[in-house]
Amino acid sequence: MQDETFMQAALNEARLAAGAGEVPIGAVVVVRGEVISRGQNRVLRDVDPTAHAEIVAMRGAAYALDNYRLLDCELYVTLEPCAMCAGAMIHARLARLIYGAADPKAGAVGSVLDVLNHPRLNHKTPVTAWVLSEECGAILKEFFRARRD
């Protein structure tokens, strides 16, 4: 139940991103049951190709903790992370990643690549996949359907 509660918080961030015209992906960083940072896609608003929801949330968590290592942090994100975000998660040493929908085109946590837990890397991150996957996928499908229309 706790994973679903925090994924709902990430979905709220995704809805805010959609309202701003961004691809609706949201993320939250949690430490000991408390949300310490929120993120949503901001690539258009910030004119920044690295402003994915996960990166925005991890930056906020690093500032909140005054440490770039996010050792006790869990990251909830509505879509399976890309290679860039997975790489950042490795450097941050996240305690756990929880994601909603799989990304069959660019997912780097098992769908296309497995960057996060590559056997040659020294840090392994436990992953819980497909939490509220239908809701997480639906918000993306609706967003792109509306853009096509």
C-alpha positions, 0 to 999 in steps of 0.5 A, spaced: 500 500 500 505 504 501 508 504 494 501 505 491 500 511 496 507 514 493 506 512 486 499 517 487 504 522 489 508 521 483 502 521 478 500 528 481 506 531 479 505 527 472 498 531 471 502 537 473 507 536 468 501 535 463 498 541 465 504 545 463 504 542 456 510 537 458 510 529 457 506 527 463 512 524 467 512 525 475 517 523 481 517 523 488 523 521 493 522 518 499 526 517 506 523 513 511 516 514 509 516 522 508 516 525 501 522 530 501 522 532 494 518 532 488 519 532 480 516 533 474 518 533 466 521 540 465 525 540 459 520 545 455 519 550 461 527 549 463 529 549 456 534 543 459 534 536 456 536 533 462 530 536 466 527 529 466 522 528 472 527 523 476 533 528 475 529 534 478 526 530 484 533 527 485 536 534 485 531 536 490 533 531 494 540 532 494 539 539 496 534 537 502 539 532 504 545 536 503 548 530 499 549 528 492 549 521 495 541 519 496 543 512 500 536 512 504 532 514 498 527 511 494 525 514 488 518 513 485 517 515 478 511 514 473 515 511 467 521 506 467 527 511 467 531 512 461 539 511 460 541 518 463 536 517 469 538 510 470 546 513 470 544 518 475 541 513 480 547 509 480 551 515 482 546 517 487 546 510 490 539 510 491 536 505 496 530 503 491 527 505 485 519 504 484 516 505 477 509 505 474 509 503 466 514 500 462 518 504 457 518 499 451 522 504 446 527 507 451 526 504 458 533 502 461 531 498 467 530 492 463 525 494 457 531 496 452 537 496 456 538 494 464 543 500 466 541 500 473 543 493 475 548 492 469 553 486 472 559 490 471 557 496 475 559 496 483 552 499 485 546 495 485 539 498 486 533 494 488 527 495 483 520 494 484 516 495 477 509 496 475 506 499 481 499 502 478 502 501 471 495 502 468 494 509 471 501 511 469 501 508 462 494 511 461 496 518 463 501 518 457 497 515 452 491 520 453 497 526 453 499 523 446 492 522 443 490 529 445 497 531 441 495 527 435 488 530 435 
